[in-house]
Amino acid sequence: MSIQSFGKTKWIACFVLAAFTALAMPITLPAADPGALGGFVYAKDAKSPVAGAVVKLRNIADMKEMASAPTDANGMYTITGIPEGRYLVGVTSTREDFNLEYALYIKAGELGKLSIALAPTASGGQEEPQATVKKKGFFSTVAGRILVVTAVGVGLYFLIVEPDSSPIR
């Protein structure tokens, strides 16, 4: 090994070590800007604005709750500084509380828009448990039964009927 090749291998070794160190070091990304949510709260008719209602968000991951200021005369609300994640949405009005049945995803650095129409229920804002409707399976429907009969018929046809003799044999 000559002196010149020894110097090259030393530089290559240093480069590989530096590259490995750079890849192994944790990379810290700057924190993303928080998101925001805004919109309007309307009465049951979806036209009349509701003043004084408070929109609340509850983070599904850590159960932290955020709330808007009371809505103005036009029913407008805004919530700022929301970390990215999935949230449950609820509204507290002067009459009763309402909970939406789905989760809302807030993206960092973006403004989400959600308008809400409040429809009262018999149980004071909470949804009444409805009788669960059992969904029919595919094979208990008419189309499913036809598919099964057809598949069995085709299978039996190929098992019972002898194929025509081939001129190649």
Backbone bond lengths (Angstrom), bond angles and torsions (degrees), N, CA, C in turn:
res aa  C-N    CA-C-N  psi(-1)  N-CA   C-N-CA  omega(-1)  CA-C   N-CA-C  phi
1 M - - - 1.439 - - 1.519 107.82 -
2 S 1.310 115.72 126.68 1.454 119.06 -177.80 1.524 110.23 -86.31
3 I 1.292 115.80 166.95 1.461 122.22 179.52 1.530 109.85 -62.61
4 Q 1.314 116.25 -39.42 1.458 120.30 -177.57 1.537 110.80 -65.14
5 S 1.325 119.59 -43.66 1.462 121.95 -179.88 1.527 110.64 -70.84
6 F 1.342 117.88 -30.91 1.451 120.86 177.33 1.523 110.32 -64.46
7 G 1.322 118.03 -38.72 1.463 121.57 177.89 1.510 111.49 -66.02
8 K 1.338 117.49 -37.33 1.458 120.87 179.02 1.528 110.72 -66.82
9 T 1.300 118.36 -43.12 1.465 120.63 -179.65 1.525 111.03 -66.83
10 K 1.333 116.51 -32.46 1.461 119.74 177.43 1.527 109.85 -65.11
11 W 1.339 117.54 -42.74 1.468 120.97 179.82 1.523 111.01 -68.26
12 I 1.313 116.16 -38.21 1.464 119.81 178.39 1.527 109.82 -64.75
13 A 1.332 116.65 -42.86 1.457 120.51 178.77 1.525 110.84 -62.14
14 C 1.341 116.88 -42.16 1.473 120.47 178.48 1.526 110.82 -64.22
15 F 1.340 117.36 -40.30 1.459 121.16 179.39 1.525 111.05 -64.29
16 V 1.345 116.99 -44.61 1.465 121.11 179.50 1.522 110.23 -63.56
17 L 1.333 117.75 -41.75 1.458 121.39 178.54 1.520 111.19 -63.92
18 A 1.333 117.25 -41.95 1.471 120.79 179.14 1.529 110.84 -66.15
19 A 1.330 117.08 -40.80 1.462 120.50 179.06 1.527 110.58 -64.90
20 F 1.323 117.48 -42.97 1.458 121.08 178.24 1.526 110.93 -62.34
21 T 1.330 116.57 -43.19 1.463 120.71 179.42 1.527 110.65 -62.86
22 A 1.340 117.18 -41.76 1.467 120.64 -179.88 1.522 110.90 -64.90
23 L 1.330 117.64 -37.57 1.456 120.20 179.83 1.518 112.45 -75.70
24 A 1.324 117.15 -30.23 1.454 120.80 -177.21 1.524 112.56 -80.62
25 M 1.315 117.47 -21.06 1.463 121.03 -178.92 1.530 109.20 -71.47
26 P 1.321 117.67 136.99 1.470 118.69 177.73 1.531 110.06 -68.28
27 I 1.309 114.11 138.27 1.457 119.65 179.21 1.523 107.74 -99.59
28 T 1.293 116.53 123.71 1.456 120.23 178.36 1.522 108.33 -101.22
29 L 1.314 114.69 120.93 1.449 120.27 178.51 1.524 109.12 -90.82
30 P 1.311 117.52 149.17 1.456 118.34 177.01 1.529 110.05 -64.29
31 A 1.311 115.98 146.64 1.459 120.87 -179.27 1.521 109.70 -63.35
32 A 1.320 115.41 136.40 1.454 120.39 -179.27 1.532 109.65 -72.48
33 D 1.318 114.89 149.41 1.460 119.19 176.31 1.517 108.48 -62.35
34 P 1.315 117.09 141.58 1.461 118.27 178.13 1.529 110.58 -69.24
35 G 1.316 115.53 158.37 1.456 121.25 179.38 1.516 111.09 -89.26
36 A 1.317 115.81 -179.87 1.461 122.04 179.37 1.521 108.30 -145.24
37 L 1.317 115.69 158.31 1.453 122.32 178.30 1.518 108.22 -135.32
38 G 1.307 116.22 135.86 1.454 120.51 179.11 1.504 110.38 -147.14
39 G 1.317 115.80 162.23 1.462 120.07 179.21 1.506 110.81 164.96
40 F 1.315 114.78 -158.42 1.456 121.48 -177.43 1.515 110.30 -128.90
41 V 1.334 115.93 151.44 1.458 122.40 174.92 1.521 106.76 -114.08
42 Y 1.332 115.34 123.88 1.453 121.93 -178.67 1.523 110.43 -116.30
43 A 1.330 115.72 160.67 1.456 121.51 175.17 1.527 109.37 -74.66
44 K 1.316 116.39 -175.95 1.461 121.99 -176.03 1.527 112.61 -56.88
45 D 1.334 117.83 -32.03 1.468 120.81 -178.23 1.533 112.70 -75.00
46 A 1.325 118.21 -4.92 1.465 125.21 179.51 1.521 112.64 63.00
47 K 1.334 117.73 19.69 1.465 122.34 177.73 1.520 112.37 -127.38
48 S 1.322 117.12 -37.46 1.467 121.63 -176.70 1.523 110.10 -82.98
49 P 1.339 117.94 121.79 1.469 119.45 179.15 1.524 111.43 -70.17
50 V 1.322 115.63 148.31 1.467 121.98 178.41 1.519 107.92 -106.76
51 A 1.313 116.84 115.68 1.466 121.52 178.20 1.524 109.26 -89.68
52 G 1.331 116.64 144.24 1.464 121.65 175.61 1.512 115.22 85.40
53 A 1.313 118.57 5.24 1.467 120.95 178.21 1.530 109.16 -82.63
54 V 1.317 116.49 148.39 1.461 122.07 179.01 1.532 108.11 -117.24
55 V 1.336 116.42 124.71 1.460 122.03 177.49 1.524 107.64 -92.24
56 K 1.339 115.97 131.51 1.462 121.20 -177.71 1.520 109.97 -120.93
57 L 1.330 115.08 142.95 1.465 122.62 175.74 1.521 108.10 -120.47
58 R 1.327 116.39 137.58 1.463 121.05 175.00 1.513 108.03 -124.50
59 N 1.346 115.70 120.37 1.456 121.61 179.68 1.522 108.96 -67.00
60 I 1.321 115.96 128.88 1.464 120.20 -177.93 1.526 111.05 -69.74
61 A 1.335 117.66 -33.16 1.464 121.16 -176.21 1.524 112.54 -71.25
62 D 1.328 116.97 -50.05 1.472 118.87 -174.79 1.523 113.97 -116.76
63 M 1.327 117.97 3.43 1.468 125.20 176.66 1.537 113.64 61.59
64 K 1.332 117.79 20.99 1.464 120.57 175.28 1.520 108.22 -76.89
65 E 1.329 114.79 142.69 1.455 119.95 -175.75 1.523 110.60 -112.77
66 M 1.323 114.87 140.49 1.462 121.67 175.64 1.521 106.75 -126.62
67 A 1.346 116.15 150.77 1.464 119.76 -179.16 1.513 110.26 -138.68
68 S 1.314 114.97 152.41 1.461 120.99 176.86 1.521 108.72 -86.92
69 A 1.310 115.01 168.34 1.462 119.68 168.73 1.521 106.74 -72.51
70 P 1.324 118.94 160.01 1.464 119.24 178.19 1.535 111.02 -56.76
71 T 1.330 115.56 144.29 1.458 120.71 -178.88 1.527 110.47 -64.00
72 D 1.330 115.02 150.67 1.459 119.87 179.44 1.527 110.08 -81.89
73 A 1.321 116.95 -170.46 1.465 121.80 -178.05 1.528 111.96 -63.35
74 N 1.324 118.21 -24.31 1.463 121.88 177.79 1.530 112.78 -89.03
75 G 1.338 116.93 -1.02 1.460 121.41 -179.32 1.516 113.44 82.00
76 M 1.334 117.64 12.69 1.461 121.13 -176.40 1.533 111.53 -83.15
77 Y 1.353 114.74 140.31 1.461 121.61 176.87 1.516 109.19 -135.93
78 T 1.327 117.00 158.03 1.465 122.76 171.51 1.522 108.62 -146.01
79 I 1.318 114.69 144.02 1.470 121.58 172.78 1.520 105.43 -128.91
80 T 1.317 117.34 123.74 1.463 121.45 179.66 1.522 110.07 -114.78
81 G 1.332 115.99 167.05 1.463 121.30 177.25 1.513 113.24 71.92
82 I 1.328 117.26 35.24 1.465 121.24 -177.91 1.529 109.31 -92.04
83 P 1.338 118.40 120.49 1.469 120.21 175.49 1.535 109.93 -66.06
84 E 1.331 116.42 150.30 1.463 120.80 -179.28 1.517 110.52 -61.93
85 G 1.333 115.75 137.14 1.455 120.19 178.25 1.513 112.54 158.75
86 R 1.346 114.94 -174.60 1.467 121.99 179.66 1.524 108.97 -97.09
87 Y 1.334 114.29 138.67 1.454 120.74 -176.03 1.518 111.00 -134.68
88 L 1.333 114.99 146.28 1.452 121.83 168.59 1.517 106.84 -91.95
89 V 1.332 116.75 144.24 1.459 121.31 -175.43 1.517 109.40 -115.21
90 G 1.320 115.27 138.22 1.452 121.59 175.69 1.518 109.28 -142.32
91 V 1.326 116.26 159.44 1.460 121.71 179.12 1.520 108.08 -132.66
92 T 1.322 115.44 132.96 1.457 121.42 174.11 1.514 107.31 -111.67
93 S 1.318 116.20 117.67 1.461 120.17 178.10 1.529 108.32 -110.71
94 T 1.315 116.15 -179.82 1.457 119.49 -179.31 1.518 111.74 -68.23
95 R 1.347 117.43 -22.54 1.466 120.75 -177.68 1.522 112.78 -92.76
96 E 1.350 117.22 -47.63 1.460 119.87 -176.43 1.528 111.23 -161.27
97 D 1.336 115.07 177.80 1.462 121.70 179.36 1.525 109.61 -102.92
98 F 1.330 115.12 146.98 1.458 121.84 179.82 1.523 108.51 -131.33
99 N 1.327 116.04 141.45 1.463 122.01 175.85 1.517 108.95 -124.84
100 L 1.337 116.00 130.77 1.456 119.80 176.23 1.517 108.88 -78.23
101 E 1.317 116.82 152.88 1.464 121.37 -173.75 1.511 113.66 -92.60
102 Y 1.315 119.39 8.43 1.455 120.30 -177.55 1.523 109.98 -137.14
103 A 1.326 114.54 162.81 1.457 120.73 179.41 1.524 109.30 -92.10
104 L 1.304 115.46 148.48 1.462 122.70 -179.41 1.521 107.59 -115.62
105 Y 1.339 117.37 134.76 1.462 120.90 179.11 1.520 108.82 -102.54
106 I 1.320 116.72 123.16 1.457 123.04 178.16 1.528 107.45 -103.33
107 K 1.328 116.74 125.48 1.466 121.78 178.19 1.519 109.28 -92.94
108 A 1.333 116.10 145.72 1.457 121.84 179.23 1.519 109.59 -65.89
109 G 1.309 116.02 138.24 1.452 121.75 175.45 1.516 114.79 74.84
110 E 1.316 118.77 9.44 1.464 120.81 -178.49 1.523 110.39 -125.14
111 L 1.332 114.96 157.02 1.457 122.29 177.52 1.516 108.49 -103.75
112 G 1.319 116.48 118.16 1.466 121.06 175.41 1.515 108.70 -92.10
113 K 1.320 116.15 146.26 1.463 121.27 179.73 1.519 108.26 -119.47
114 L 1.325 115.88 126.14 1.454 121.44 -179.48 1.517 109.01 -143.83
115 S 1.326 116.13 116.94 1.453 121.43 173.95 1.512 107.76 -103.55
116 I 1.335 116.13 142.01 1.456 121.68 -171.23 1.526 109.37 -127.35
117 A 1.326 117.42 132.96 1.459 122.90 172.03 1.519 107.64 -106.92
118 L 1.320 117.18 126.36 1.456 122.26 -175.94 1.520 110.04 -89.84
119 A 1.306 116.73 118.92 1.460 122.44 178.14 1.517 108.13 -116.87
120 P 1.336 118.08 110.00 1.469 119.56 -178.54 1.525 111.59 -68.35
121 T 1.335 114.69 150.77 1.461 121.33 177.02 1.513 108.55 -118.52
122 A 1.300 116.72 172.25 1.456 121.19 -177.61 1.522 112.20 -69.12
123 S 1.318 118.34 -21.71 1.466 120.92 -175.55 1.524 112.37 -99.09
124 G 1.323 118.38 24.35 1.454 120.47 175.05 1.511 113.22 74.44
125 G 1.307 118.17 44.58 1.455 120.84 175.24 1.508 114.06 96.74
126 Q 1.306 117.55 -23.74 1.458 119.89 178.50 1.521 108.33 -87.29
127 E 1.295 116.44 141.10 1.455 120.53 -179.53 1.518 110.45 -68.07
128 E 1.326 115.78 137.74 1.448 120.25 176.45 1.519 109.20 -74.57
129 P 1.319 116.94 140.31 1.463 117.38 176.77 1.526 109.06 -67.32
130 Q 1.301 116.59 126.71 1.449 120.88 179.85 1.515 109.07 -98.50
131 A 1.336 114.34 150.84 1.457 118.60 177.90 1.521 108.22 -62.99
132 T 1.307 115.46 130.37 1.457 118.32 -178.90 1.523 109.00 -74.22
133 V 1.290 115.17 130.08 1.451 121.31 179.06 1.522 107.16 -93.17
134 K 1.311 115.29 119.06 1.455 118.79 -179.26 1.521 108.14 -77.20
135 K 1.305 115.41 123.49 1.444 121.36 -178.51 1.527 109.19 -80.26
136 K 1.335 114.75 135.43 1.460 119.18 179.39 1.515 109.67 -69.25
137 G 1.306 116.37 140.60 1.450 120.83 174.26 1.524 109.71 -72.01
138 F 1.305 117.12 157.88 1.463 121.34 -176.75 1.524 111.66 -59.96
139 F 1.319 117.52 -40.65 1.461 120.44 -175.16 1.522 112.73 -78.10
140 S 1.338 118.88 -4.70 1.457 119.59 173.29 1.526 111.36 -99.82
141 T 1.319 118.08 3.44 1.462 121.73 174.09 1.525 108.75 -91.81
142 V 1.318 116.05 167.72 1.460 120.61 179.91 1.528 110.46 -62.02
143 A 1.327 117.35 -44.15 1.465 120.66 -179.67 1.525 110.88 -62.51
144 G 1.323 117.70 -38.51 1.459 120.92 178.83 1.519 111.67 -66.06
145 R 1.334 115.86 -40.32 1.471 119.32 179.43 1.527 110.70 -66.59
146 I 1.332 116.89 -40.45 1.468 120.30 177.85 1.525 110.20 -61.93
147 L 1.330 116.84 -41.36 1.460 120.70 178.62 1.523 111.52 -61.78
148 V 1.329 117.40 -42.80 1.464 121.13 -179.75 1.522 110.40 -65.25
149 V 1.342 117.74 -46.23 1.464 121.09 -179.00 1.524 110.27 -62.53
150 T 1.339 116.96 -41.99 1.462 120.85 179.24 1.523 111.10 -63.79
151 A 1.316 117.22 -45.01 1.466 120.74 -179.62 1.521 111.28 -62.92
152 V 1.325 117.08 -41.53 1.470 120.36 179.02 1.525 109.86 -66.40
153 G 1.336 117.34 -41.85 1.461 120.92 179.13 1.512 112.16 -61.66
154 V 1.317 117.91 -45.51 1.463 121.64 179.16 1.527 110.22 -63.49
155 G 1.317 116.92 -42.28 1.466 120.61 178.89 1.515 111.91 -62.54
156 L 1.345 117.40 -44.00 1.464 120.72 179.17 1.523 111.17 -66.84
157 Y 1.301 117.32 -36.71 1.460 120.75 178.90 1.527 110.67 -58.20
158 F 1.325 115.99 -46.59 1.458 118.84 -178.16 1.528 112.17 -73.68
159 L 1.317 118.62 -22.19 1.456 120.84 177.01 1.527 111.94 -81.06
160 I 1.322 116.89 -39.76 1.458 120.89 -172.91 1.518 112.12 -87.68
161 V 1.311 117.21 -48.09 1.460 121.01 -175.54 1.515 108.83 -74.63
162 E 1.335 114.97 129.40 1.453 120.01 179.21 1.518 108.27 -77.75
163 P 1.308 118.63 132.62 1.458 118.43 179.75 1.509 111.29 -66.91
164 D 1.331 116.02 151.55 1.466 120.01 178.61 1.522 109.46 -59.18
165 S 1.331 113.45 147.10 1.448 116.20 178.93 1.517 108.83 -70.09
166 S 1.264 114.03 139.68 1.450 121.41 -176.44 1.524 109.72 -88.63
167 P 1.320 119.08 140.04 1.468 120.37 177.90 1.525 111.59 -69.30
168 I 1.322 116.73 -13.35 1.468 119.73 -178.86 1.520 110.35 -76.44
169 R 1.294 119.87 -31.74 1.463 122.66 -175.08 1.452 111.72 -70.39
